[in-house]
Structure formats: structure tokens, C-alpha cells
Amino acid sequence: MRDLKCLLRYLGPYRKDMVVGALLVLIETGFELVIPLLMADLIDIGVANRDMAYILHKGIQMMVCALLALVTGLLYARYAARAAYGWGASIREAEFERVQSFAFANLDHFETSSLITRMTTDVTVLQNAVNGGFRPMVRGPVMLVLGVALSFWMNPGLALVFLFCAPVLGAVLFFIVHKIAPKYHVMQKAVDRLNNTVEEGLTAIRAVKAFVRSDYEIGKFEKVNKALTETGRDTFRYAVLNLPAFQLTMYVAVILIMWFGGNMILDSTLQVGDLTGFLSYVFQIMNSMMMISNVFLLLTRSLASARRICEVLEEKPALTSPENGVKEVPDGSVSFEEVSFRYDSRAQESALVGVNLRIAAGQTVGILGGTGSAKTTLVQLIPRLYDVTAGSVKVGGRDVREYDLQALRDAVGIVLQKNVLFSGTVRDNLLWGNPQASDSELWEACRRPAPRSF
């Protein structure tokens, strides 16, 4: 529940829509609970006395209540949709913004496919919980409490049947939630693995086709797809027990009420209209209990998704700008002093050990080495994409940890080994380097020869 409370602060302006939606549900429920009382009077007074005017009057009242319940239900749907999708959009925006603030060390904690799932599937689960669960979450307890109270007011003897049904339904719900709660988290991790396989297959599609490895990739996809299918089947095998268990209990309750109520009618201690109205409350109470059970199932899955989202939102950026960080880099000199680095504190070996290197401003240096010899790692320490484990890296005579991050990285130009083009036009991609660049500057950048690789 702590995770849901953490995410509720992103409701922002949509909190009002949520409150209005809850009020509309309460009003709708009130109209529906009045209908059985009107039906009992219609039968016991209007039908018994063959008073058509009374029957028509009560019938119109029931129609008005039903119409008002319909209108309030439609209005609720509008406000609930605004709250759900607005909330989801705010959470996705907060997640994306947090990911943009991550250092490379933070990104090493999450697979790309997992971050995508957390911003899409997990947020959708929360949206569905509001759309499909908020109404029964408000309506269910209200209908249950008022329905039981009115049924005891109509006939306390028959209402004792609920004292038998409630423990049975509670035990069933506890068993189902206990079984499926840990499985939802496993299922979302299976979705992560599936997305990861799809991402790898599509990113490397040219290599796959060039080396004729399509069959291998298909087999790998089938494996993770089958794992997700089996996890989902195992999870929902218990979830689907909810509906038949509640229906069985409801019909047993109806049979018992009909049996005892019929005997009371024969003994002239209960009227037919009262039994009809009482049965209406029985169905409303049972439906409310079924709503509550469905809310528990939605909440159980939502908690798993909320935990995964909060893991991203609560991740502390590994690198931050120092307070009053230096805003200007005086020159382009670079020096490494006894630099050691390891990607993870638990790693047994360091990627770099005791590196000493000095590069004067304007000097060109080539760094040679085999694949995996930490050439890229060494360069990434200069703009402080990672922090050193030991020693220090200095730019312009200052430790890079003294600089404001944006100022330092603006001063360091990076040409990637593999070109990356973002969606949009060539102009959009060129403006990445300077959003205020003029057309003449863009053309000059296009004509400029590419730097040599070393």
C-alpha cells in the first residue's frame, strides 16, 4: 500500500475528478437501493389492493430512480476515465523524467526492456485498476453495508443467512489472494524477458538475416513466450475461482432465503412483496461482495506493478552536480591520477587499475586496445558518465566532481562509434548539437568532414 500512496501524489489536478467520481458512485448506489423498497410497496399495496394508480405512481418512481442511476453512472465513467488516463500520463512522465536523470550506473540496474514495460504495461495495469476497480471499490462497501442494514430492517430472521455466507466468501477470497499475489510479480518479470528478446531480435535483425539465424531467434522467442503463457495460466488458474465460488455461495443463500421465506409466507409472518424486495437486496449484497473480491484481485496485481514503478521513481541518481559547482571549464587538458574503476562494487575485478595519463590541451592521443580492454570506459570517465572508484580525473586542472554536470558535459564533445538517428528529419537531428543553430550553420555542419577514428 505504501507504493500506491507514493503514486497517488501524481494525481495532481485529477484528484478532483477522482473525488467527483466517488460522489457520483455514492449517489448512483443510493438510487439503486431505493428501488427494492418501492418494489415491495408496489406489490404489497398496489398489487394486493389492485390499485392501478398506486402501481403507476410507484412504477414511475422506480423508473426515475433507474434513470437517475444511469445518468450518474455515465457521468462517473467520464470522470473516472479522465482521472485514470491523466494519472497514468503523469506517472509515465515522472518515470521518463527520472530515467533522464539517471547516470549510467543507474541504468545498469534496469534492462531497457524492463524500463519500457514499467512505463507501459505496469502503468496500464494501474489505469485499468482505476477504470475497472474504482467504481466497485466505492460502490461495493456502500451497497454491502446499506443492503445488510436494510435487509435486517425488513426481516432480521432471513438476514441471518448472511452470517453464514460472509465467512465462506472471506475464506475463498483469502485463499485466492494468497495464491496469486506473488505470481503477478513473476508474470511482469516474464513480460520483461519477452520484451527484451523482441528488442534484441529487432535491433540485430540485419545480423540475424546475414548469418541465417532466424530459426535460432524464433526458438528463443518461443521459449520466453511459452514461459509467459505458462506463468499467466498458472496465475489466472486461481483468479478464475473467484466467480464460481461467489456464484455458488449466492445461489445457496437464495435457496435458503426462499425456503425460510416461503415457510414464513405460509405462516403469514411475511408478505410476498417483502420477500421480493428482500431477494433484491440479497442479489445487491452478493454483487457488492463479488465487486469487493474483484477489487482485491485488481489491487493485488496493481500492488505488483506499483512496486516496479516505484523502484524507478525511488532510484537515486548515482551522479549529481555538486552544490555551487564550477560552471566554466578553463581549458581542455585531461589528467588521470591513479584511476581505478569497477562497474559494480561487488565485482571481483576492476575494469581499470592505477591509470595515470596526462593529455595537454590541443593534444591528440590515440588509445589502442582489444575489444573489452576498457577503452570506452576510460573515455566515459572524462565527462563523468561514471565516477571513478579510486583516484581522480581532472579536466582543466579541476576534478570533474567539482564541475556542474551540464557545464562539464557541454564542454566535452563526443563522437559515437555507432551513429544514432532519432525519429524526425535530418534537421531535427542536427539541432541536437545546437537548438538555436541557423540554416547556414546547419549547412556548414553537413559539409564539415567527419573526424578521424583512432
C-alpha positions as CSV (number, residue, x, y, z in Angstrom):
1,M,0.0,0.0,0.0
2,R,3.0,2.3,0.6
3,D,3.7,2.1,-3.1
4,L,0.2,3.1,-4.1
5,K,0.4,6.1,-1.7
6,C,3.6,7.1,-3.3
7,L,2.0,7.1,-6.7
8,L,-1.2,8.9,-5.6
9,R,0.7,12.1,-5.3
10,Y,0.9,12.2,-9.1
11,L,-2.8,12.6,-9.3
12,G,-2.4,16.4,-9.2
13,P,-5.3,18.1,-10.9
14,Y,-7.1,14.8,-11.5
15,R,-7.6,14.3,-7.8
16,K,-10.8,16.4,-8.2
17,D,-12.1,14.1,-10.9
18,M,-11.5,11.1,-8.6
19,V,-13.5,12.8,-5.7
20,V,-16.4,13.8,-8.0
21,G,-16.4,10.2,-9.4
22,A,-16.7,8.8,-5.9
23,L,-19.6,11.1,-5.0
24,L,-21.4,10.1,-8.3
25,V,-21.0,6.4,-7.4
26,L,-22.5,7.0,-3.9
27,I,-25.5,8.9,-5.5
28,E,-26.0,6.1,-8.0
29,T,-25.9,3.4,-5.3
30,G,-28.4,5.4,-3.3
31,F,-30.9,5.4,-6.2
32,E,-30.5,1.7,-6.8
33,L,-31.0,0.8,-3.1
34,V,-34.3,2.7,-3.1
35,I,-35.8,0.6,-5.9
36,P,-36.4,-2.6,-3.9
37,L,-38.3,-0.6,-1.2
38,L,-40.5,0.9,-3.9
39,M,-41.0,-2.6,-5.4
40,A,-42.1,-4.0,-2.1
41,D,-44.7,-1.3,-1.6
42,L,-45.9,-1.8,-5.3
43,I,-46.5,-5.5,-4.7
44,D,-47.9,-5.4,-1.1
45,I,-50.1,-2.3,-1.5
46,G,-50.7,-1.7,-5.2
47,V,-51.0,-5.3,-6.5
48,A,-52.7,-6.6,-3.3
49,N,-55.4,-3.9,-3.5
50,R,-55.5,-3.8,-7.3
51,D,-54.8,0.0,-7.1
52,M,-53.6,0.9,-10.6
53,A,-53.0,4.5,-9.7
54,Y,-50.7,3.4,-6.9
55,I,-48.9,0.9,-9.1
56,L,-48.4,3.5,-11.8
57,H,-47.1,6.0,-9.2
58,K,-44.6,3.6,-7.7
59,G,-43.6,2.4,-11.2
60,I,-42.8,6.0,-12.3
61,Q,-40.8,6.5,-9.1
62,M,-38.8,3.3,-9.9
63,M,-38.2,4.5,-13.5
64,V,-37.0,7.9,-12.3
65,C,-34.6,6.2,-9.8
66,A,-33.3,3.9,-12.5
67,L,-32.9,6.8,-15.0
68,L,-31.0,8.9,-12.4
69,A,-28.8,6.0,-11.6
70,L,-28.0,5.6,-15.3
71,V,-27.1,9.3,-15.7
72,T,-24.9,9.4,-12.6
73,G,-23.2,6.1,-13.8
74,L,-22.4,7.7,-17.2
75,L,-21.1,10.8,-15.5
76,Y,-18.9,8.7,-13.3
77,A,-17.5,6.9,-16.3
78,R,-16.4,10.3,-17.7
79,Y,-14.7,11.5,-14.6
80,A,-13.1,8.1,-13.9
81,A,-11.6,7.9,-17.4
82,R,-10.1,11.4,-17.0
83,A,-8.7,10.5,-13.6
84,A,-7.3,7.2,-14.8
85,Y,-5.6,8.3,-18.0
86,G,-4.5,11.6,-16.6
87,W,-2.9,9.8,-13.6
88,G,-1.2,7.3,-16.0
89,A,0.2,10.1,-18.1
90,S,1.6,11.9,-15.0
91,I,3.3,8.6,-13.8
92,R,4.8,7.9,-17.2
93,E,6.1,11.5,-17.5
94,A,7.6,11.2,-14.0
95,E,9.2,7.9,-14.8
96,F,10.7,9.2,-18.1
97,E,12.0,12.3,-16.4
98,R,13.6,10.2,-13.6
99,V,15.3,7.9,-16.2
100,Q,16.7,11.0,-18.0
101,S,18.4,12.0,-14.7
102,F,20.0,8.6,-14.2
103,A,23.7,8.0,-14.5
104,F,25.0,5.0,-16.5
105,A,25.4,3.2,-13.2
106,N,21.7,3.6,-12.5
107,L,20.8,2.4,-16.0
108,D,22.9,-0.7,-15.3
109,H,20.3,-1.7,-12.7
110,F,17.5,-1.9,-15.2
111,E,17.2,-3.6,-18.6
112,T,15.9,-1.4,-21.3
113,S,13.0,-3.8,-21.9
114,S,12.1,-3.7,-18.2
115,L,12.0,0.2,-18.2
116,I,9.7,0.0,-21.3
117,T,7.4,-2.4,-19.5
118,R,7.3,-0.3,-16.4
119,M,6.3,2.8,-18.4
120,T,3.7,1.0,-20.5
121,T,2.3,-2.3,-19.2
122,D,2.6,-1.5,-15.5
123,V,1.1,1.9,-15.8
124,T,-1.7,0.4,-17.9
125,V,-2.4,-2.1,-15.0
126,L,-2.9,0.9,-12.7
127,Q,-5.1,2.7,-15.2
128,N,-7.3,-0.4,-15.6
129,A,-7.5,-0.7,-11.8
130,V,-9.0,2.8,-11.6
131,N,-11.3,2.3,-14.6
132,G,-12.4,-1.1,-13.6
133,G,-11.9,-1.1,-9.8
134,F,-12.6,2.4,-8.5
135,R,-16.4,2.1,-9.0
136,P,-16.8,-1.3,-7.2
137,M,-14.3,-0.1,-4.6
138,V,-16.6,2.7,-3.6
139,R,-19.9,1.1,-4.6
140,G,-19.3,-2.4,-3.1
141,P,-18.8,-1.4,0.6
142,V,-21.7,1.1,0.4
143,M,-24.1,-1.4,-1.1
144,L,-22.9,-4.1,1.3
145,V,-23.4,-2.0,4.5
146,L,-26.7,-0.4,3.4
147,G,-28.0,-3.6,1.9
148,V,-27.3,-5.7,5.0
149,A,-28.8,-2.9,7.2
150,L,-32.0,-2.6,5.1
151,S,-32.3,-6.4,4.9
152,F,-32.1,-6.7,8.7
153,W,-34.6,-3.8,8.9
154,M,-37.0,-5.7,6.6
155,N,-36.6,-9.1,8.2
156,P,-33.9,-9.9,10.8
157,G,-34.5,-13.6,10.7
158,L,-33.9,-14.0,7.0
159,A,-30.9,-11.7,7.2
160,L,-29.1,-14.2,9.4
161,V,-28.3,-16.1,6.2
162,F,-25.6,-13.5,5.5
163,L,-23.8,-14.5,8.7
164,F,-23.3,-18.0,7.2
165,C,-22.3,-16.7,3.7
166,A,-19.8,-14.0,4.8
167,P,-17.2,-16.3,6.4
168,V,-17.3,-18.7,3.4
169,L,-16.7,-15.9,0.9
170,G,-14.0,-14.4,3.1
171,A,-12.1,-17.7,3.3
172,V,-12.3,-18.2,-0.5
173,L,-11.1,-14.6,-1.2
174,F,-8.2,-15.0,1.3
175,F,-7.1,-18.3,-0.4
176,I,-7.2,-16.8,-3.9
177,V,-5.3,-13.6,-3.0
178,H,-2.7,-15.6,-1.0
179,K,-2.0,-17.8,-4.0
180,I,-1.9,-15.2,-6.8
181,A,-0.2,-12.2,-5.0
182,P,3.4,-13.4,-5.6
183,K,2.6,-14.7,-9.1
184,Y,1.8,-11.3,-10.5
185,H,5.3,-10.0,-9.9
186,V,6.7,-13.2,-11.6
187,M,4.4,-12.6,-14.6
188,Q,5.6,-9.0,-15.0
189,K,9.2,-10.2,-15.0
190,A,8.2,-12.7,-17.7
191,V,6.9,-9.8,-19.7
192,D,10.3,-8.0,-19.3
193,R,12.1,-11.1,-20.7
194,L,9.7,-11.3,-23.6
195,N,10.2,-7.6,-24.4
196,N,14.0,-8.0,-24.1
197,T,14.0,-10.8,-26.6
198,V,11.9,-8.8,-29.1
199,E,14.1,-5.8,-28.7
200,E,17.3,-7.8,-29.3
201,G,15.8,-9.6,-32.3
202,L,14.6,-6.3,-34.0
203,T,17.8,-4.3,-33.2
204,A,20.1,-7.0,-34.6
205,I,17.7,-8.1,-37.4
206,R,20.3,-7.4,-40.1
207,A,22.9,-9.6,-38.4
208,V,20.3,-12.3,-37.8
209,K,19.5,-12.4,-41.5
210,A,23.1,-12.1,-42.6
211,F,24.1,-15.1,-40.6
212,V,20.9,-17.0,-41.3
213,R,20.0,-17.3,-37.6
214,S,16.3,-16.7,-37.9
215,D,15.4,-20.2,-36.7
216,Y,17.5,-19.7,-33.6
217,E,15.9,-16.3,-32.8
218,I,12.4,-17.8,-33.4
219,G,13.2,-20.6,-31.0
220,K,14.5,-18.2,-28.4
221,F,11.3,-16.1,-28.7
222,E,9.1,-19.3,-28.4
223,K,10.9,-20.2,-25.2
224,V,10.2,-16.8,-23.4
225,N,6.7,-16.6,-25.0
226,K,5.9,-20.1,-23.6
227,A,7.2,-19.1,-20.2
228,L,5.0,-16.1,-20.1
229,T,2.0,-18.2,-21.2
230,E,2.6,-20.7,-18.5
231,T,3.1,-18.1,-15.9
232,G,-0.2,-16.3,-16.9
233,R,-2.1,-19.6,-17.0
234,D,-0.8,-20.5,-13.5
235,T,-1.7,-17.1,-12.1
236,F,-5.2,-16.9,-13.5
237,R,-6.0,-20.5,-12.7
238,Y,-6.6,-19.4,-9.2
239,A,-8.1,-16.0,-10.1
240,V,-10.9,-17.6,-12.1
241,L,-12.1,-19.5,-9.0
242,N,-13.4,-16.2,-7.7
243,L,-16.6,-16.1,-9.9
244,P,-17.8,-19.7,-9.5
245,A,-17.2,-19.6,-5.7
246,F,-19.2,-16.5,-5.2
247,Q,-22.0,-17.6,-7.5
248,L,-22.3,-20.9,-5.7
249,T,-22.5,-19.1,-2.3
250,M,-25.0,-16.6,-3.7
251,Y,-27.3,-19.3,-5.1
252,V,-27.1,-21.3,-1.8
253,A,-28.1,-18.1,0.0
254,V,-31.0,-17.6,-2.4
255,I,-32.3,-21.2,-1.9
256,L,-32.1,-20.8,1.9
257,I,-33.9,-17.5,1.9
258,M,-36.6,-18.9,-0.5
259,W,-37.0,-21.9,1.8
260,F,-37.3,-20.0,5.1
261,G,-39.1,-17.0,3.4
262,G,-41.7,-19.4,1.8
263,N,-42.4,-21.0,5.2
264,M,-42.9,-17.5,6.7
265,I,-45.4,-16.6,4.0
266,L,-47.3,-19.8,4.7
267,D,-47.3,-18.9,8.4
268,S,-48.5,-15.4,7.5
269,T,-45.4,-13.8,9.1
270,L,-44.0,-12.4,5.9
271,Q,-45.6,-10.8,2.8
272,V,-44.8,-11.7,-0.8
273,G,-43.7,-8.1,-1.6
274,D,-41.3,-8.1,1.4
275,L,-39.7,-11.4,0.2
276,T,-39.4,-10.0,-3.3
277,G,-37.7,-6.8,-2.0
278,F,-35.5,-8.9,0.3
279,L,-34.3,-11.0,-2.6
280,S,-33.4,-7.8,-4.5
281,Y,-31.2,-6.8,-1.5
282,V,-29.7,-10.3,-1.5
283,F,-28.6,-10.0,-5.1
284,Q,-27.3,-6.5,-4.5
285,I,-25.4,-7.6,-1.4
286,M,-23.9,-10.6,-3.2
287,N,-23.0,-8.5,-6.2
288,S,-21.3,-6.0,-3.9
289,M,-19.3,-8.8,-2.2
290,M,-18.3,-10.0,-5.7
291,M,-17.3,-6.4,-6.6
292,I,-15.2,-6.3,-3.4
293,S,-13.5,-9.6,-4.3
294,N,-12.7,-8.3,-7.8
295,V,-11.3,-5.1,-6.3
296,F,-9.0,-7.2,-4.1
297,L,-7.7,-9.1,-7.2
298,L,-7.2,-5.8,-9.1
299,L,-5.5,-4.3,-6.1
300,T,-3.2,-7.4,-5.8
301,R,-2.0,-7.0,-9.3
302,S,-1.8,-3.2,-9.0
303,L,0.5,-3.5,-6.0
304,A,3.0,-5.6,-8.0
305,S,3.0,-3.0,-10.8
306,A,3.2,-0.1,-8.4
307,R,6.2,-1.7,-6.7
308,R,8.0,-1.9,-10.0
309,I,7.2,1.7,-10.9
310,C,8.3,3.0,-7.5
311,E,11.6,1.2,-7.9
312,V,12.3,3.5,-10.9
313,L,10.9,6.6,-9.2
314,E,12.8,6.0,-5.9
315,E,16.1,5.1,-7.6
316,K,18.6,7.8,-6.5
317,P,20.7,9.2,-9.4
318,A,24.3,7.9,-8.8
319,L,25.8,11.2,-10.1
320,T,24.6,14.7,-9.2
321,S,26.0,18.1,-9.6
322,P,27.8,19.5,-6.5
323,E,26.3,22.5,-4.7
324,N,27.7,25.6,-6.3
325,G,29.5,23.5,-9.0
326,V,32.0,25.2,-11.3
327,K,30.2,26.4,-14.4
328,E,33.2,27.0,-16.8
329,V,36.0,24.7,-18.0
330,P,39.2,26.8,-18.3
331,D,40.9,24.6,-20.9
332,G,40.9,21.1,-22.5
333,S,43.7,19.4,-20.5
334,V,42.8,16.0,-19.1
335,S,44.7,14.0,-16.5
336,F,44.1,10.6,-14.9
337,E,45.7,10.2,-11.5
338,E,45.9,6.6,-10.1
339,V,42.4,5.9,-11.5
340,S,40.8,2.6,-10.8
341,F,37.2,1.8,-11.8
342,R,34.8,-1.1,-11.4
343,Y,31.2,-1.1,-12.7
344,D,29.8,-2.7,-9.6
345,S,31.1,-2.6,-6.0
346,R,30.5,-6.4,-5.8
347,A,32.7,-7.1,-8.8
348,Q,35.8,-9.2,-8.1
349,E,38.0,-7.3,-10.6
350,S,38.3,-3.7,-11.7
351,A,38.0,-2.7,-15.3
352,L,40.7,-0.1,-14.8
353,V,43.5,-0.2,-12.3
354,G,46.0,2.5,-11.4
355,V,45.8,4.5,-14.6
356,N,48.0,7.6,-14.9
357,L,47.6,9.7,-18.0
358,R,48.1,13.4,-18.9
359,I,46.8,15.0,-22.1
360,A,47.6,18.6,-22.7
361,A,45.1,21.0,-24.2
362,G,45.0,20.7,-28.0
363,Q,47.0,17.4,-28.0
364,T,45.7,14.4,-30.0
365,V,46.0,11.0,-28.3
366,G,45.0,7.6,-29.7
367,I,44.0,4.8,-27.3
368,L,44.6,1.3,-28.6
369,G,43.5,-2.0,-27.2
370,G,41.5,-5.1,-27.9
371,T,37.8,-5.5,-27.5
372,G,36.8,-5.3,-23.9
373,S,40.0,-3.6,-22.8
374,A,38.1,-0.7,-21.2
375,K,38.9,2.0,-23.9
376,T,35.3,3.3,-23.8
377,T,35.2,3.1,-20.1
378,L,38.3,5.3,-19.8
379,V,36.8,7.9,-22.1
380,Q,33.4,7.8,-20.2
381,L,35.1,9.0,-17.0
382,I,36.1,12.3,-18.6
383,P,32.5,13.8,-18.9
384,R,31.7,12.0,-15.7
385,L,29.3,9.5,-17.2
386,Y,30.7,7.2,-14.4
387,D,32.5,8.2,-11.3
388,V,35.9,6.7,-10.6
389,T,36.2,4.0,-7.9
390,A,39.6,5.3,-6.8
391,G,41.9,8.2,-7.8
392,S,40.7,11.2,-9.7
393,V,40.0,12.5,-13.3
394,K,40.8,16.2,-13.9
395,V,39.7,18.4,-16.7
396,G,41.2,21.9,-17.0
397,G,43.1,21.2,-13.8
398,R,40.0,20.5,-11.7
399,D,38.5,17.3,-10.5
400,V,35.5,16.5,-12.7
401,R,33.4,16.0,-9.5
402,E,33.8,19.8,-8.8
403,Y,32.0,20.8,-12.0
404,D,28.4,21.3,-12.7
405,L,27.4,18.3,-14.7
406,Q,25.7,20.2,-17.5
407,A,28.6,22.6,-17.9
408,L,31.2,19.7,-17.9
409,R,29.3,17.7,-20.5
410,D,28.6,20.7,-22.7
411,A,32.4,21.2,-22.8
412,V,33.2,17.7,-23.8
413,G,32.4,16.7,-27.4
414,I,31.7,13.0,-28.1
415,V,31.6,11.3,-31.5
416,L,29.9,7.9,-31.1
417,Q,31.3,4.8,-32.7
418,K,27.9,3.9,-34.0
419,N,25.7,6.7,-35.4
420,V,22.3,7.2,-33.7
421,L,19.5,8.9,-35.5
422,F,16.3,9.9,-33.7
423,S,12.9,9.9,-35.3
424,G,12.3,13.1,-37.2
425,T,14.0,15.0,-40.0
426,V,17.8,15.4,-40.6
427,R,17.3,19.0,-39.5
428,D,15.8,17.8,-36.2
429,N,18.8,15.6,-35.6
430,L,21.3,18.4,-36.4
431,L,19.6,20.7,-34.0
432,W,20.5,18.4,-31.2
433,G,24.0,19.9,-31.1
434,N,22.7,23.5,-31.1
435,P,18.9,24.1,-30.9
436,Q,19.4,27.8,-31.9
437,A,21.6,27.0,-35.0
438,S,20.8,28.9,-38.2
439,D,20.4,27.4,-41.6
440,S,23.9,28.5,-42.6
441,E,25.4,26.8,-39.5
442,L,23.5,23.6,-40.3
443,W,24.8,23.5,-43.8
444,E,28.3,24.2,-42.6
445,A,28.0,21.2,-40.2
446,C,26.8,19.0,-43.1
447,R,29.8,20.0,-45.2
448,R,32.4,19.6,-42.5
449,P,34.4,16.4,-42.9
450,A,33.9,13.6,-40.3
451,P,36.7,13.3,-37.6
452,R,39.2,10.6,-38.0
453,S,38.9,7.5,-35.8
454,F,41.8,6.3,-33.8
